[in-house]
Amino acid sequence: MTDKPGKQLLHLVFGGELTDLESVDFKDLSKLDIVGIFPNYATAHAAWKARAQSTVDNAHMRYFVVHLHRLLNPQD
């Protein structure tokens, strides 16, 4: 995915430990790791990759990139 130059497209990166590998139900919502909100997909992906790689020893840890700009402005 490529972002339009000069356009702010917000992305949220977060993750946590899943209850099992077949779902996206988190074990403890109070322990969700909010990595941050980023102005474009490229920086969000870099943050996601770094955090996901740092938790590679725990198979139940998962991190996600949420396209906030699509929730805020669905026509983007």
Secondary structure, DSSP 4 states (H G I P E B T S, - for coil): --PPTT----EEEEEEEBSSTTS--BS-GGG-EEEEEESSHHHHHHHHHHHHHHTTT-TTEEEEEE-HHHHH-TT-
